[in-house]
Structures are given as structure tokens and as C-alpha cells.
Amino acid sequence: MGTARANRYAGAAVARASLARAVILAGTAVAIVLVLGIVLVVLEANASNDLVQLVRDAANFLAGPFDGLFNLERFKVEVAVNWGIAALVWYAVARLVARLLLRR
């Protein structure tokens, strides 16, 4: 009886670990998109390029709640600060959720 119960909990632990990995992967992907968006804005990448536009649009969407958090004089610095904070928050939240999933 004890072995069956232990096996059942072991399977749940594996499932939670897999879900935690997926959450960390998603959080990392979001942070990477935001950092790429910052780099494209700061380096003034060609906005008419489809790939540049895709990354900037995705970064703008993901940084939505953080848009205008700080209103600075220079646009590039404002984007770097606001989107950088968004990247840190998304990554930290993903790590926190993953950690909660891995608790017993």
C-alpha cells in the first residue's frame, strides 16, 4: 500500500517539475524578447524590417503594464529603463511561480 502511494506522489512531483521548467522557459523567453526590443530601440534598428518590427511589437506588448513607469527626457533611455524593469519583473515572477510549484 505504501509503495503505490509513494509512486503516485513521485509522478505528481515529476509533473510539477516539468511544469516549473515550462514556466521558467516562458519567463526567460519573455525577458529575452524584451531585452532584444531594448537593443533594437537603442541601436535604432531599421523599423521597416519585418523581423525588427515583430520583436519591437512583441516587446511593446509584453512591457505594456510598465509603459510610462518612468517618464524620462530621452526616448531610448526611457524604453531601456521601463522595458528593462519589465524584463526583470517577468523573469522574477516566473522564477517565483516555478519555485512555488516545486515546493512539497
GIMOSUL-V308879 format. One record per helix or strand. SS is the DSSP state (H for helix, E for strand). FROM is the first residue (numbers start at 0). LEN is the number of residues. If there is no record, write none. Layout:
# GIMOSUL-V308879
SS;FROM;LEN + SS;FROM;LEN
This chain:
# GIMOSUL-V308879
H;1;41 + H;49;13 + H;63;3 + H;74;28
